[in-house]
Amino acid sequence: MGFFQKLFAGLFSKGALEAESRDWMIQCPCGHENSVWELGGIRFGAKSTGKKTLMRCRKCNERTWHRYYRKSDERPPGG
């Protein structure tokens, strides 16, 4: 658990904080994705999707714009 994760876990319920942060994903254009929590981040109480952040992909090693999305909000294709 990273520094900010420990700090905010003291202020909020760690279970709820971790669960919601694991539900938010960051995806590279190459298709590789990680949860915000796995990358050491926190996304709690957030609503907006489609935001992007510039970062280096752990798989393709390219510095590209990665999009945020919420796994529970994604609908399967055709659904």
Secondary structure, 3 states (H helix, E strand, C coil): CCHHHHHHHHHCCHHHHHHHHHHEEEECCCCCEEECCCCCCCCCCCCCCCCEEEEECCCCCCEEEEEEEEHHHCCCCCC
